[in-house]
Amino acid sequence: MAYGINRFLTTHTGSLPRSDDLIRAMFAKEEDVPVDRTALAAKIRAAVAGVVKKQVDSGIDLVNDGEMSKPSYATYIKDRLTGFGGTSNTFVYQDLAEFPNLAMRVFGDPGRSRRRTPACTGPIGVGDPAAPLADIDNLKAALAEVRTAGAFLSSAAPGVISLFFRNDHYPSQEAYLFAIADAMRGEYEAIAAAGVTMQIDCPDLAMGRHIQYADLTVAEFRKRAQLHIEALNHALAGIPPESTRLHLCWGNYEGPHHCDVPLAEIIDIAFTARPATISFEAANPRHGHEWAVFERVKLPEGKIVIPGVIESKSNFIEHPELIAQRIARYANLVGRDNVIAGSDCGFGTWVGQAAVDPDVVWAKLSAMAEGARLATKQFWGG
């Protein structure tokens, strides 16, 4: 295990509950209401300090900033890159098309309904190089007050940026992806250079199948996914694989998900990405069975998996023994040193998202820590 600890470590996907005060300020910023930027920066810094302490108190080993500075894990890039403007993108979720009433409920989420995804209308460049540095500084200040096994910060992958922000400028999808990759490289490298694990968020490798590329066959989608990985690897070329981890998911919304591409159809492609560690949904009812994929697929040398062992859209608090069983399934198949316990996805993907009650979130994370302790006794003794 990269972290050198003889036990199952715990982590999560990235976003965590924000305070009502911070949510109001972030909503105002998204809606172009004048906001005191100095006051907002202070709120964010305080929120990061608080959320890091809560993670540690809940038993989480590999912590982050909770994405406190971001309106969402992907749309934040509109505030950091240039070249985006005009009308927002529209999305058709293939699985929700059959259930229009449910679609209205999903898209009516306070956070999702406020998201802004302007198209790419010009050459992409870096508009705010200081923003990731502020994230790093806030996290490091919070880490100075606690003891952890490690920390990470999340960044959007070129592929997921291309999903949310329509290309109205570049001559091809390939040119668009590599332009994004070149622009995002500085953020990725800054995080890794700070000694913080850089998590690259890649829902495009799974969710993209039933949204961005719903009209393609699986074979055609796999080719597009490979192109997304090529652009990502281009951007990560200067970062050691062990300093990065990748998260893929099928969309953090409570939908039917019956159009999700199976993990077995994409896992080999995901393993070609540079990051040494890969996290994925593994607890929810649509993907909870896919641990069996690893009965047939060998984990590549040097890779670590972070299967989700708690759901991110349910207020059920998973029993620690169930969590331990989920960890054990993967440990038995890929080796105990190659498994870290995680969540399916984030608990605050969009500012204002509240599918899981904030207090329940922390209880779920604590249950995960207890489940990891039970699994550790099973595999290491003590």
C-alpha positions in Angstrom: 0.0 0.0 0.0 1.3 3.4 -0.9 0.6 4.7 2.6 2.6 2.0 4.4 0.0 1.3 7.1 -1.0 -2.2 8.1 -4.7 -1.6 8.2 -7.6 -0.6 5.9 -7.5 3.1 5.4 -10.7 5.2 4.9 -11.4 8.1 2.6 -14.3 9.5 0.5 -14.9 11.0 -2.9 -14.5 14.7 -2.3 -17.5 16.9 -1.6 -19.0 17.2 1.9 -21.8 19.2 3.4 -21.5 23.0 3.5 -22.9 25.3 6.1 -26.1 27.2 5.3 -24.1 30.5 5.6 -21.6 29.3 3.0 -24.3 27.9 0.7 -26.1 31.3 0.6 -22.8 33.1 -0.2 -22.0 30.6 -2.9 -25.5 30.8 -4.4 -25.1 34.6 -4.5 -21.8 34.3 -6.3 -23.2 31.9 -8.9 -26.1 34.3 -9.5 -23.8 37.3 -10.0 -25.1 39.0 -6.9 -22.3 41.3 -5.5 -20.3 39.4 -2.9 -17.6 40.6 -0.6 -14.7 38.4 -2.0 -12.6 38.9 1.1 -15.4 37.8 3.4 -16.2 34.8 1.2 -12.6 33.7 1.2 -12.6 33.9 5.0 -15.8 31.8 5.1 -14.2 29.2 2.9 -11.0 29.0 4.9 -13.0 28.6 8.1 -15.2 26.0 6.4 -12.2 24.0 5.3 -10.7 24.0 8.8 -14.0 22.8 10.2 -14.6 20.1 7.6 -11.1 18.7 8.0 -11.5 18.4 11.8 -14.9 16.7 11.3 -13.4 14.1 8.9 -10.7 13.3 11.4 -13.2 13.1 14.3 -15.3 10.7 12.1 -12.3 8.4 11.7 -11.4 9.3 8.1 -7.7 8.7 7.3 -7.3 10.4 3.9 -9.0 13.8 4.2 -9.6 16.8 1.9 -11.1 20.3 1.9 -14.7 19.1 1.3 -14.6 21.1 -2.0 -15.7 24.1 0.1 -14.5 26.6 -2.5 -16.3 25.1 -5.5 -19.9 25.5 -6.7 -19.5 21.9 -8.0 -16.7 19.5 -8.7 -16.7 20.3 -12.4 -18.4 23.7 -13.1 -15.9 25.5 -10.9 -13.5 25.7 -13.9 -15.6 28.4 -15.5 -14.2 30.7 -12.8 -10.6 29.6 -13.4 -10.3 29.2 -17.1 -10.9 31.7 -20.0 -12.7 30.9 -23.2 -16.1 30.1 -21.8 -19.3 32.2 -22.4 -22.7 32.3 -24.0 -25.5 29.9 -23.4 -25.3 27.0 -21.0 -25.2 23.3 -22.0 -28.3 21.2 -21.9 -28.3 17.5 -20.8 -30.4 14.5 -21.6 -30.0 11.7 -19.0 -30.9 8.6 -20.9 -32.1 6.7 -17.9 -34.4 9.6 -16.8 -36.0 10.0 -20.2 -38.4 7.2 -19.5 -39.4 8.8 -16.1 -40.2 12.5 -16.7 -41.7 13.1 -13.2 -38.5 11.8 -11.6 -36.5 13.9 -14.0 -38.2 17.0 -12.9 -37.4 16.1 -9.3 -33.7 15.4 -10.1 -33.2 18.6 -12.1 -35.1 20.7 -9.6 -32.4 20.1 -7.0 -31.4 23.6 -5.6 -27.8 23.1 -6.5 -28.2 21.5 -9.9 -30.8 24.0 -11.0 -28.4 26.8 -10.3 -25.4 25.4 -12.1 -23.9 27.4 -14.9 -22.2 25.6 -17.8 -21.4 28.2 -20.5 -20.1 26.9 -23.8 -16.5 27.1 -24.9 -16.6 30.0 -27.3 -12.9 30.9 -27.7 -9.4 29.7 -27.0 -9.0 28.1 -23.5 -6.5 29.6 -21.1 -5.8 30.0 -17.4 -7.6 33.0 -16.0 -7.1 32.5 -12.3 -3.8 30.7 -11.5 -4.1 31.7 -7.8 -7.3 29.8 -7.2 -5.8 26.3 -6.8 -3.0 27.8 -4.7 -5.6 29.2 -2.3 -7.2 25.7 -2.1 -3.8 24.2 -1.2 -3.1 26.9 1.4 -6.5 26.4 3.0 -6.1 22.7 3.2 -2.5 22.8 4.6 -3.6 25.3 7.2 -6.3 22.9 8.4 -4.0 19.9 8.3 -1.5 21.7 10.6 -4.1 21.4 13.4 -4.8 17.6 13.0 -3.1 14.3 12.5 -4.0 12.3 9.4 -2.5 9.5 7.2 -2.7 11.8 4.1 -4.8 14.3 2.2 -6.1 15.0 -1.3 -7.6 17.7 -3.4 -9.9 17.2 -6.4 -9.7 18.5 -9.9 -12.0 18.1 -12.9 -10.7 15.9 -15.7 -10.5 17.2 -19.3 -13.2 14.7 -20.2 -15.8 15.8 -17.6 -15.2 19.4 -18.5 -15.9 18.6 -22.1 -19.1 16.9 -20.9 -20.5 19.9 -19.0 -19.2 22.7 -21.3 -20.3 22.4 -24.9 -17.6 22.9 -27.6 -18.5 25.8 -29.8 -14.9 26.8 -30.8 -12.5 23.9 -31.5 -12.6 22.0 -34.8 -12.9 18.5 -33.1 -13.5 16.8 -29.8 -9.9 15.8 -29.7 -8.6 19.3 -30.1 -11.0 20.5 -27.4 -9.9 17.8 -25.0 -6.2 18.5 -25.4 -6.8 22.3 -25.1 -8.5 21.7 -21.8 -5.8 19.3 -20.7 -3.1 21.9 -21.4 -5.1 24.6 -19.5 -5.7 22.3 -16.5 -2.2 21.0 -16.2 -1.0 23.8 -14.0 -3.7 23.1 -11.4 -2.9 19.4 -11.4 0.8 19.9 -11.0 0.4 22.6 -8.3 -1.6 20.2 -6.1 0.9 17.3 -6.6 3.9 19.6 -6.0 2.4 20.6 -2.7 2.7 17.1 -1.4 -1.1 16.6 -1.6 -2.6 13.6 -3.5 -4.3 15.0 -6.6 -7.7 13.3 -7.3 -8.9 13.6 -10.9 -12.6 13.4 -11.2 -13.6 11.4 -14.3 -17.4 10.7 -14.3 -17.1 11.0 -18.1 -15.6 7.5 -18.2 -18.9 6.1 -16.9 -21.7 8.7 -16.7 -20.6 10.0 -20.1 -22.0 6.9 -21.7 -25.6 7.7 -20.9 -25.4 11.5 -21.2 -22.6 12.8 -23.5 -22.4 9.7 -25.7 -25.8 8.1 -25.3 -26.2 7.7 -29.1 -23.1 5.6 -29.5 -22.6 1.9 -29.2 -20.5 0.6 -26.3 -17.6 -0.1 -28.7 -17.8 3.5 -30.0 -18.1 4.8 -26.5 -15.0 2.9 -25.5 -13.0 4.7 -28.3 -14.2 8.0 -27.0 -13.3 7.0 -23.4 -9.8 6.1 -24.6 -9.5 9.5 -26.2 -10.4 11.1 -22.9 -7.7 9.0 -21.1 -5.2 10.1 -23.7 -5.9 13.8 -23.0 -5.8 13.1 -19.2 -2.5 11.3 -19.4 -1.1 14.1 -21.5 -2.0 16.5 -18.7 -0.6 14.3 -16.0 2.6 13.4 -17.8 4.7 15.3 -15.3 3.1 13.9 -12.1 4.1 10.5 -10.6 1.3 8.0 -10.8 1.5 7.4 -7.0 0.7 11.1 -6.4 -2.7 10.8 -8.1 -5.9 9.0 -7.8 -8.9 8.8 -10.2 -12.6 8.7 -9.4 -15.1 7.4 -11.9 -18.9 7.3 -11.4 -22.2 7.0 -13.1 -23.7 10.2 -11.9 -24.4 11.2 -8.3 -28.2 11.4 -8.6 -31.0 9.3 -7.3 -32.2 8.0 -10.7 -32.9 4.5 -12.1 -29.4 4.2 -13.6 -30.6 1.2 -15.7 -28.7 2.7 -18.7 -25.3 2.7 -16.8 -22.5 1.1 -18.7 -21.3 -1.9 -16.7 -18.0 -1.6 -14.9 -16.7 -4.6 -16.8 -17.0 -2.6 -20.1 -14.8 0.2 -18.9 -12.5 -1.0 -16.2 -9.7 -1.9 -18.6 -9.7 1.5 -20.1 -9.7 3.2 -16.7 -6.7 1.2 -15.7 -4.7 2.7 -18.6 -4.9 6.2 -16.9 -1.8 7.3 -15.1 -3.2 7.5 -11.5 -2.1 4.6 -9.4 -5.4 4.6 -7.4 -8.9 4.3 -8.8 -12.2 4.9 -6.9 -15.6 3.8 -8.1 -19.2 3.3 -7.0 -19.6 -0.2 -5.4 -22.3 0.2 -2.7 -25.4 1.3 -4.4 -28.1 -1.1 -5.8 -27.0 -0.7 -9.4 -23.3 -1.4 -8.9 -23.0 -3.3 -5.6 -22.6 -6.6 -7.4 -19.6 -5.5 -9.5 -17.0 -6.7 -7.0 -17.3 -9.9 -9.0 -15.7 -8.2 -12.0 -12.4 -8.7 -10.1 -12.8 -12.4 -10.2 -12.1 -12.1 -13.9 -10.1 -8.9 -14.2 -6.6 -8.9 -12.6 -5.6 -5.7 -10.8 -2.6 -4.3 -12.7 0.7 -4.1 -10.8 1.0 -0.9 -8.8 -2.7 -0.1 -8.8 -4.9 0.4 -5.7 -8.7 0.4 -5.6 -11.1 2.5 -3.5 -14.5 0.8 -3.8 -17.4 2.7 -2.5 -18.6 0.9 0.7 -21.2 3.5 1.7 -23.8 5.1 -0.6 -23.9 8.8 -1.2 -27.6 9.1 -2.1 -29.2 7.2 0.8 -29.9 8.2 4.4 -29.5 4.6 5.5 -26.5 4.4 7.8 -24.7 1.2 6.6 -24.0 -1.3 9.3 -20.3 -1.6 10.1 -20.4 -5.4 9.6 -21.8 -4.9 6.0 -19.1 -2.4 5.3 -16.5 -4.8 6.6 -18.0 -7.5 4.3 -17.7 -5.2 1.3 -14.1 -4.4 2.1 -13.3 -8.0 2.5 -14.8 -9.0 -0.9 -12.3 -6.7 -2.6 -9.4 -7.6 -0.3 -9.9 -11.3 -1.0 -9.8 -10.6 -4.8 -7.1 -8.0 -5.2 -5.1 -8.2 -2.0 -5.6 -6.5 1.4 -2.8 -4.0 0.7 -4.5 -2.8 -2.5 -7.8 -1.7 -1.0 -8.9 1.6 0.6 -12.5 2.1 1.9 -14.4 5.0 0.3 -17.8 6.4 -0.5 -19.7 5.9 -3.8 -19.5 9.6 -4.6 -19.6 13.0 -2.9 -22.2 14.2 -0.4 -22.3 17.8 -1.6 -21.7 17.4 -5.4 -23.4 20.8 -6.0 -23.7 23.6 -3.5 -27.1 23.2 -2.0 -27.4 19.5 -2.7 -28.8 17.7 0.4 -29.8 14.2 -0.7 -28.3 12.9 2.6 -28.9 14.9 5.8 -25.6 16.5 6.8 -25.7 14.8 10.3 -26.3 11.5 8.6 -23.3 12.0 6.4 -21.0 12.1 9.4 -22.7 9.1 10.9 -22.1 7.2 7.7 -18.5 8.1 7.6 -18.1 7.0 11.2 -19.7 3.7 10.3 -17.3 3.3 7.5 -14.4 3.8 9.9 -15.8 1.2 12.2 -16.3 -1.2 9.3 -12.7 -0.7 8.3 -11.6 -1.5 11.8 -13.6 -4.7 11.8 -12.1 -5.7 8.4 -8.6 -4.9 9.6 -9.1 -7.4 12.5 -10.1 -10.0 10.0 -7.1 -9.5 7.7 -4.4 -8.4 10.1 -5.6 -9.6 13.5 -5.3 -7.7 16.7 
